[in-house]
Amino acid sequence: MKTVQISLNSIDKVKSFVFDLTKYDYDFDLVSGRYVIDAKSIMGIFSLDLSKPIDLNIHAEDNVETILETLKPYIVNE
């Protein structure tokens, strides 16, 4: 499992983020405080506080680099 911080600060960003994740047959979880939701759920994402970065858990053993490349527009550089 790989964890990265992402920012989803607009409705368009949330829609394109979910669209990008649905291309992969892996599980993705968003973690915000004590809440863990399915990252492929638009309704779930909108239940989170999107004003600050959120942790994304990527449950994939292979293709992690390809997934990270796809998610580059959302990843917060530290």
N, CA, C and O atoms as CSV, one atom per row, in Angstrom:
chain,resi,resn,atom,element,x,y,z
A,1,MET,N,N,0.841,-1.184,0.000
A,1,MET,CA,C,0.000,0.000,0.000
A,1,MET,C,C,0.883,1.242,0.000
A,1,MET,O,O,1.906,1.298,0.683
A,2,LYS,N,N,0.471,2.224,-0.770
A,2,LYS,CA,C,1.186,3.498,-0.856
A,2,LYS,C,C,0.226,4.601,-0.433
A,2,LYS,O,O,-0.954,4.567,-0.782
A,3,THR,N,N,0.727,5.582,0.320
A,3,THR,CA,C,-0.097,6.705,0.752
A,3,THR,C,C,0.504,8.002,0.237
A,3,THR,O,O,1.702,8.246,0.385
A,4,VAL,N,N,-0.337,8.833,-0.372
A,4,VAL,CA,C,0.074,10.156,-0.840
A,4,VAL,C,C,-0.968,11.177,-0.386
A,4,VAL,O,O,-2.117,10.828,-0.117
A,5,GLN,N,N,-0.553,12.433,-0.304
A,5,GLN,CA,C,-1.498,13.492,0.025
A,5,GLN,C,C,-1.986,14.131,-1.252
A,5,GLN,O,O,-1.200,14.434,-2.150
A,6,ILE,N,N,-3.307,14.339,-1.330
A,6,ILE,CA,C,-3.881,14.945,-2.517
A,6,ILE,C,C,-4.727,16.150,-2.128
A,6,ILE,O,O,-5.136,16.301,-0.977
A,7,SER,N,N,-4.977,16.997,-3.108
A,7,SER,CA,C,-5.830,18.164,-2.916
A,7,SER,C,C,-6.960,18.104,-3.942
A,7,SER,O,O,-6.716,17.977,-5.142
A,8,LEU,N,N,-8.184,18.196,-3.461
A,8,LEU,CA,C,-9.368,18.190,-4.327
A,8,LEU,C,C,-10.189,19.429,-3.995
A,8,LEU,O,O,-11.238,19.336,-3.359
A,9,ASN,N,N,-9.702,20.594,-4.433
A,9,ASN,CA,C,-10.308,21.847,-3.994
A,9,ASN,C,C,-11.313,22.449,-4.973
A,9,ASN,O,O,-11.662,23.623,-4.852
A,10,SER,N,N,-11.784,21.661,-5.942
A,10,SER,CA,C,-12.840,22.147,-6.834
A,10,SER,C,C,-13.705,20.969,-7.291
A,10,SER,O,O,-13.270,19.817,-7.276
A,11,ILE,N,N,-14.918,21.279,-7.691
A,11,ILE,CA,C,-15.844,20.233,-8.142
A,11,ILE,C,C,-15.296,19.529,-9.377
A,11,ILE,O,O,-15.381,18.305,-9.481
A,12,ASP,N,N,-14.737,20.288,-10.311
A,12,ASP,CA,C,-14.167,19.684,-11.526
A,12,ASP,C,C,-13.018,18.741,-11.189
A,12,ASP,O,O,-12.868,17.688,-11.810
A,13,LYS,N,N,-12.204,19.125,-10.195
A,13,LYS,CA,C,-11.087,18.278,-9.794
A,13,LYS,C,C,-11.588,16.964,-9.210
A,13,LYS,O,O,-11.017,15.907,-9.479
A,14,VAL,N,N,-12.650,17.020,-8.414
A,14,VAL,CA,C,-13.225,15.803,-7.823
A,14,VAL,C,C,-13.749,14.886,-8.921
A,14,VAL,O,O,-13.500,13.680,-8.896
A,15,LYS,N,N,-14.473,15.450,-9.885
A,15,LYS,CA,C,-15.036,14.631,-10.971
A,15,LYS,C,C,-13.934,13.964,-11.792
A,15,LYS,O,O,-14.022,12.771,-12.084
A,16,SER,N,N,-12.897,14.717,-12.168
A,16,SER,CA,C,-11.826,14.126,-12.974
A,16,SER,C,C,-11.005,13.129,-12.160
A,16,SER,O,O,-10.515,12.140,-12.706
A,17,PHE,N,N,-10.849,13.381,-10.851
A,17,PHE,CA,C,-10.136,12.458,-9.963
A,17,PHE,C,C,-10.838,11.094,-9.923
A,17,PHE,O,O,-10.197,10.056,-10.088
A,18,VAL,N,N,-12.156,11.104,-9.702
A,18,VAL,CA,C,-12.922,9.850,-9.647
A,18,VAL,C,C,-12.882,9.151,-11.003
A,18,VAL,O,O,-12.754,7.928,-11.066
A,19,PHE,N,N,-12.990,9.917,-12.085
A,19,PHE,CA,C,-12.917,9.335,-13.429
A,19,PHE,C,C,-11.567,8.641,-13.637
A,19,PHE,O,O,-11.510,7.534,-14.171
A,20,ASP,N,N,-10.480,9.301,-13.210
A,20,ASP,CA,C,-9.140,8.709,-13.350
A,20,ASP,C,C,-8.999,7.431,-12.517
A,20,ASP,O,O,-8.386,6.466,-12.975
A,21,LEU,N,N,-9.551,7.409,-11.310
A,21,LEU,CA,C,-9.432,6.223,-10.452
A,21,LEU,C,C,-10.206,5.035,-10.987
A,21,LEU,O,O,-9.782,3.893,-10.814
A,22,THR,N,N,-11.340,5.287,-11.639
A,22,THR,CA,C,-12.156,4.174,-12.117
A,22,THR,C,C,-11.477,3.402,-13.251
A,22,THR,O,O,-11.940,2.323,-13.622
A,23,LYS,N,N,-10.400,3.935,-13.799
A,23,LYS,CA,C,-9.634,3.216,-14.827
A,23,LYS,C,C,-8.867,2.032,-14.237
A,23,LYS,O,O,-8.453,1.128,-14.962
A,24,TYR,N,N,-8.683,2.046,-12.919
A,24,TYR,CA,C,-7.872,1.019,-12.254
A,24,TYR,C,C,-8.751,0.083,-11.430
A,24,TYR,O,O,-9.731,0.504,-10.815
A,25,ASP,N,N,-8.377,-1.194,-11.431
A,25,ASP,CA,C,-9.138,-2.198,-10.708
A,25,ASP,C,C,-8.517,-2.457,-9.333
A,25,ASP,O,O,-8.320,-3.605,-8.934
A,26,TYR,N,N,-8.217,-1.379,-8.623
A,26,TYR,CA,C,-7.641,-1.465,-7.282
A,26,TYR,C,C,-8.539,-0.693,-6.328
A,26,TYR,O,O,-9.405,0.073,-6.751
A,27,ASP,N,N,-8.319,-0.908,-5.031
A,27,ASP,CA,C,-9.059,-0.147,-4.032
A,27,ASP,C,C,-8.276,1.107,-3.665
A,27,ASP,O,O,-7.055,1.074,-3.514
A,28,PHE,N,N,-9.002,2.211,-3.526
A,28,PHE,CA,C,-8.421,3.486,-3.126
A,28,PHE,C,C,-9.258,4.033,-1.974
A,28,PHE,O,O,-10.483,4.096,-2.074
A,29,ASP,N,N,-8.609,4.427,-0.885
A,29,ASP,CA,C,-9.316,4.997,0.258
A,29,ASP,C,C,-8.829,6.413,0.511
A,29,ASP,O,O,-7.633,6.689,0.418
A,30,LEU,N,N,-9.753,7.311,0.830
A,30,LEU,CA,C,-9.398,8.650,1.266
A,30,LEU,C,C,-9.552,8.698,2.775
A,30,LEU,O,O,-10.568,8.263,3.317
A,31,VAL,N,N,-8.536,9.230,3.456
A,31,VAL,CA,C,-8.536,9.290,4.913
A,31,VAL,C,C,-8.453,10.745,5.340
A,31,VAL,O,O,-7.496,11.451,5.020
A,32,SER,N,N,-9.468,11.177,6.064
A,32,SER,CA,C,-9.503,12.545,6.580
A,32,SER,C,C,-9.892,12.468,8.047
A,32,SER,O,O,-11.053,12.227,8.378
A,33,GLY,N,N,-8.916,12.674,8.926
A,33,GLY,CA,C,-9.171,12.506,10.357
A,33,GLY,C,C,-9.510,11.065,10.653
A,33,GLY,O,O,-8.719,10.168,10.363
A,34,ARG,N,N,-10.696,10.828,11.237
A,34,ARG,CA,C,-11.091,9.450,11.544
A,34,ARG,C,C,-12.013,8.865,10.487
A,34,ARG,O,O,-12.505,7.748,10.646
A,35,TYR,N,N,-12.252,9.604,9.410
A,35,TYR,CA,C,-13.127,9.130,8.332
A,35,TYR,C,C,-12.315,8.460,7.232
A,35,TYR,O,O,-11.300,8.992,6.783
A,36,VAL,N,N,-12.771,7.294,6.805
A,36,VAL,CA,C,-12.169,6.585,5.677
A,36,VAL,C,C,-13.286,6.308,4.691
A,36,VAL,O,O,-14.271,5.652,5.028
A,37,ILE,N,N,-13.131,6.814,3.461
A,37,ILE,CA,C,-14.178,6.595,2.461
A,37,ILE,C,C,-13.567,6.041,1.173
A,37,ILE,O,O,-12.368,6.180,0.932
A,38,ASP,N,N,-14.398,5.422,0.365
A,38,ASP,CA,C,-13.993,4.895,-0.934
A,38,ASP,C,C,-13.701,6.075,-1.856
A,38,ASP,O,O,-14.573,6.914,-2.083
A,39,ALA,N,N,-12.479,6.146,-2.389
A,39,ALA,CA,C,-12.084,7.280,-3.222
A,39,ALA,C,C,-12.800,7.293,-4.571
A,39,ALA,O,O,-12.734,8.291,-5.288
A,40,LYS,N,N,-13.482,6.207,-4.930
A,40,LYS,CA,C,-14.225,6.172,-6.194
A,40,LYS,C,C,-15.663,6.656,-6.021
A,40,LYS,O,O,-16.449,6.621,-6.968
A,41,SER,N,N,-16.008,7.108,-4.810
A,41,SER,CA,C,-17.361,7.563,-4.510
A,41,SER,C,C,-17.413,9.094,-4.479
A,41,SER,O,O,-16.893,9.724,-3.557
A,42,ILE,N,N,-18.046,9.680,-5.495
A,42,ILE,CA,C,-18.147,11.147,-5.543
A,42,ILE,C,C,-18.902,11.664,-4.321
A,42,ILE,O,O,-18.484,12.650,-3.715
A,43,MET,N,N,-19.994,11.021,-3.955
A,43,MET,CA,C,-20.773,11.464,-2.796
A,43,MET,C,C,-19.944,11.372,-1.516
A,43,MET,O,O,-20.017,12.248,-0.655
A,44,GLY,N,N,-19.168,10.317,-1.400
A,44,GLY,CA,C,-18.302,10.175,-0.225
A,44,GLY,C,C,-17.269,11.281,-0.147
A,44,GLY,O,O,-17.020,11.829,0.927
A,45,ILE,N,N,-16.665,11.611,-1.283
A,45,ILE,CA,C,-15.648,12.668,-1.308
A,45,ILE,C,C,-16.248,13.999,-0.866
A,45,ILE,O,O,-15.621,14.745,-0.113
A,46,PHE,N,N,-17.465,14.300,-1.332
A,46,PHE,CA,C,-18.089,15.568,-0.963
A,46,PHE,C,C,-18.495,15.617,0.512
A,46,PHE,O,O,-18.846,16.686,1.010
A,47,SER,N,N,-18.456,14.487,1.218
A,47,SER,CA,C,-18.754,14.496,2.648
A,47,SER,C,C,-17.524,14.877,3.471
A,47,SER,O,O,-17.623,15.064,4.684
A,48,LEU,N,N,-16.364,14.991,2.817
A,48,LEU,CA,C,-15.120,15.337,3.515
A,48,LEU,C,C,-14.858,16.839,3.461
A,48,LEU,O,O,-15.454,17.562,2.663
A,49,ASP,N,N,-13.952,17.292,4.329
A,49,ASP,CA,C,-13.499,18.681,4.306
A,49,ASP,C,C,-12.443,18.800,3.211
A,49,ASP,O,O,-11.307,18.359,3.387
A,50,LEU,N,N,-12.821,19.398,2.081
A,50,LEU,CA,C,-11.921,19.471,0.924
A,50,LEU,C,C,-11.043,20.718,0.935
A,50,LEU,O,O,-10.322,20.973,-0.030
A,51,SER,N,N,-11.094,21.493,2.006
A,51,SER,CA,C,-10.298,22.726,2.061
A,51,SER,C,C,-8.835,22.451,2.390
A,51,SER,O,O,-7.986,23.329,2.232
A,52,LYS,N,N,-8.536,21.233,2.849
A,52,LYS,CA,C,-7.141,20.882,3.149
A,52,LYS,C,C,-6.788,19.543,2.500
A,52,LYS,O,O,-7.678,18.784,2.117
A,53,PRO,N,N,-5.492,19.255,2.375
A,53,PRO,CA,C,-5.084,17.996,1.731
A,53,PRO,C,C,-5.611,16.770,2.472
A,53,PRO,O,O,-5.795,16.790,3.689
A,54,ILE,N,N,-5.848,15.703,1.709
A,54,ILE,CA,C,-6.399,14.448,2.217
A,54,ILE,C,C,-5.423,13.328,1.869
A,54,ILE,O,O,-4.786,13.358,0.815
A,55,ASP,N,N,-5.307,12.342,2.755
A,55,ASP,CA,C,-4.456,11.179,2.475
A,55,ASP,C,C,-5.188,10.207,1.566
A,55,ASP,O,O,-6.352,9.881,1.800
A,56,LEU,N,N,-4.502,9.748,0.533
A,56,LEU,CA,C,-5.041,8.736,-0.374
A,56,LEU,C,C,-4.233,7.462,-0.197
A,56,LEU,O,O,-3.024,7.453,-0.427
A,57,ASN,N,N,-4.901,6.379,0.216
A,57,ASN,CA,C,-4.259,5.066,0.326
A,57,ASN,C,C,-4.508,4.301,-0.961
A,57,ASN,O,O,-5.653,4.083,-1.355
A,58,ILE,N,N,-3.425,3.896,-1.612
A,58,ILE,CA,C,-3.508,3.139,-2.863
A,58,ILE,C,C,-3.202,1.683,-2.539
A,58,ILE,O,O,-2.076,1.352,-2.167
A,59,HIS,N,N,-4.186,0.822,-2.676
A,59,HIS,CA,C,-4.024,-0.607,-2.357
A,59,HIS,C,C,-3.659,-1.373,-3.626
A,59,HIS,O,O,-4.468,-2.118,-4.178
A,60,ALA,N,N,-2.427,-1.172,-4.070
A,60,ALA,CA,C,-1.951,-1.843,-5.284
A,60,ALA,C,C,-0.525,-2.330,-5.046
A,60,ALA,O,O,0.293,-1.622,-4.458
A,61,GLU,N,N,-0.241,-3.525,-5.500
A,61,GLU,CA,C,1.103,-4.075,-5.370
A,61,GLU,C,C,1.955,-3.740,-6.597
A,61,GLU,O,O,3.160,-3.513,-6.491
A,62,ASP,N,N,1.305,-3.713,-7.754
A,62,ASP,CA,C,2.025,-3.399,-8.987
A,62,ASP,C,C,1.370,-2.173,-9.634
A,62,ASP,O,O,0.312,-1.730,-9.188
A,63,ASN,N,N,1.976,-1.640,-10.654
A,63,ASN,CA,C,1.477,-0.460,-11.371
A,63,ASN,C,C,1.406,0.799,-10.520
A,63,ASN,O,O,0.751,1.764,-10.914
A,64,VAL,N,N,2.060,0.817,-9.365
A,64,VAL,CA,C,1.981,1.981,-8.481
A,64,VAL,C,C,2.536,3.229,-9.181
A,64,VAL,O,O,1.965,4.314,-9.065
A,65,GLU,N,N,3.639,3.074,-9.898
A,65,GLU,CA,C,4.227,4.230,-10.593
A,65,GLU,C,C,3.280,4.781,-11.660
A,65,GLU,O,O,3.172,5.997,-11.823
A,66,THR,N,N,2.595,3.898,-12.383
A,66,THR,CA,C,1.626,4.327,-13.397
A,66,THR,C,C,0.467,5.070,-12.751
A,66,THR,O,O,0.014,6.093,-13.262
A,67,ILE,N,N,-0.008,4.553,-11.627
A,67,ILE,CA,C,-1.107,5.202,-10.907
A,67,ILE,C,C,-0.665,6.585,-10.428
A,67,ILE,O,O,-1.402,7.559,-10.581
A,68,LEU,N,N,0.533,6.673,-9.851
A,68,LEU,CA,C,1.029,7.955,-9.356
A,68,LEU,C,C,1.175,8.967,-10.482
A,68,LEU,O,O,0.924,10.156,-10.286
A,69,GLU,N,N,1.577,8.504,-11.659
A,69,GLU,CA,C,1.690,9.395,-12.815
A,69,GLU,C,C,0.314,9.934,-13.204
A,69,GLU,O,O,0.178,11.117,-13.517
A,70,THR,N,N,-0.701,9.079,-13.186
A,70,THR,CA,C,-2.072,9.498,-13.494
A,70,THR,C,C,-2.581,10.513,-12.466
A,70,THR,O,O,-3.302,11.449,-12.810
A,71,LEU,N,N,-2.200,10.316,-11.209
A,71,LEU,CA,C,-2.701,11.168,-10.119
A,71,LEU,C,C,-1.855,12.412,-9.875
A,71,LEU,O,O,-2.137,13.180,-8.955
A,72,LYS,N,N,-0.828,12.617,-10.682
A,72,LYS,CA,C,0.088,13.745,-10.492
A,72,LYS,C,C,-0.610,15.104,-10.334
A,72,LYS,O,O,-0.183,15.894,-9.492
A,73,PRO,N,N,-1.670,15.413,-11.110
A,73,PRO,CA,C,-2.315,16.729,-10.958
A,73,PRO,C,C,-2.957,16.959,-9.590
A,73,PRO,O,O,-3.226,18.101,-9.217
A,74,TYR,N,N,-3.202,15.880,-8.841
A,74,TYR,CA,C,-3.889,16.005,-7.548
A,74,TYR,C,C,-2.950,15.903,-6.359
A,74,TYR,O,O,-3.312,16.299,-5.251
A,75,ILE,N,N,-1.734,15.371,-6.574
A,75,ILE,CA,C,-0.813,15.123,-5.477
A,75,ILE,C,C,-0.203,16.436,-4.983
A,75,ILE,O,O,0.216,17.282,-5.773
A,76,VAL,N,N,-0.164,16.584,-3.662
A,76,VAL,CA,C,0.414,17.769,-3.037
A,76,VAL,C,C,1.904,17.496,-2.846
A,76,VAL,O,O,2.286,16.548,-2.160
A,77,ASN,N,N,2.732,18.324,-3.451
A,77,ASN,CA,C,4.176,18.176,-3.287
A,77,ASN,C,C,4.605,18.736,-1.932
A,77,ASN,O,O,4.267,19.865,-1.576
A,78,GLU,N,N,5.344,17.937,-1.197
A,78,GLU,CA,C,5.743,18.369,0.148
A,78,GLU,C,C,7.143,18.923,0.153
A,78,GLU,O,O,7.641,19.333,1.201
